[in-house]
Amino acid sequence: MAVTQEQIDKFHRFASEHVSRRGGASSLEELIDLWQVENPSPEQAREDVLAVKAALRDMENGERGRPWDEFAREFRAHHDLAE
């Protein structure tokens, strides 16, 4: 999909406001990531909705996931992070 002038203008406003209110981002890539989180594409929004609905179905069927402590311990070990 081609980028429109309207999209560029919206991103420019977002970036300018972010920099003036929050002191900026640590990189342009971080600013783009923030933009994408706050302004998902219609396709991404649909995927997110489907993922939430699937998770709710799992919960209704008794799936409760993993305890936080277990996940956090494995995540830290996998990424070589201190506790």
C-alpha positions in Angstrom: 0.0 0.0 0.0 1.4 3.4 -1.0 1.9 6.0 1.7 -0.5 9.0 1.5 0.2 12.6 2.3 -2.4 12.4 5.0 -0.5 9.5 6.7 2.8 11.5 6.5 1.1 14.6 8.0 -0.4 12.5 10.8 3.0 10.9 11.6 4.6 14.3 11.5 2.1 15.7 14.0 2.5 12.6 16.2 6.3 12.8 16.1 6.4 16.6 16.8 4.0 16.2 19.7 5.9 13.3 21.1 9.2 15.1 21.0 7.8 18.3 22.5 5.8 16.6 25.3 8.0 13.7 26.2 11.5 14.9 25.2 11.6 12.6 22.2 12.4 9.0 21.6 15.8 7.4 21.9 15.8 6.7 18.1 13.7 7.2 15.0 13.0 3.5 15.0 11.5 3.7 18.5 9.3 6.6 17.4 8.1 4.5 14.5 7.4 1.6 16.8 5.4 3.9 19.1 3.4 5.2 16.1 2.6 1.7 15.0 1.4 0.6 18.4 -0.8 3.7 18.7 -2.0 3.5 15.1 -2.2 -0.1 14.0 -3.1 -0.9 10.4 -6.6 -2.4 9.8 -5.0 -5.8 9.2 -3.0 -5.6 12.5 -6.1 -4.5 14.4 -8.1 -7.5 13.0 -5.3 -9.9 13.9 -5.2 -8.4 17.5 -9.0 -8.8 17.8 -8.8 -12.4 16.6 -5.9 -13.1 19.1 -7.9 -11.7 22.0 -11.0 -13.6 21.1 -9.0 -16.8 20.9 -7.5 -16.1 24.3 -10.9 -15.5 25.8 -12.2 -18.8 24.3 -9.2 -20.6 25.8 -10.0 -19.0 29.2 -13.7 -20.0 28.9 -12.5 -23.6 28.2 -10.4 -23.7 31.4 -7.0 -22.7 30.0 -5.3 -20.4 32.5 -1.8 -20.1 31.0 1.4 -20.2 33.1 2.1 -18.7 36.5 3.9 -15.3 36.2 6.8 -16.4 38.3 7.4 -19.4 36.0 7.3 -17.3 32.9 9.5 -14.5 34.3 12.1 -17.0 35.5 12.3 -18.7 32.1 12.3 -15.3 30.2 15.2 -14.0 32.3 17.2 -17.2 31.8 16.5 -17.2 28.1 17.6 -13.5 27.7 20.4 -13.7 30.3 18.8 -11.1 32.5 19.4 -10.7 36.3 16.5 -11.2 38.7 
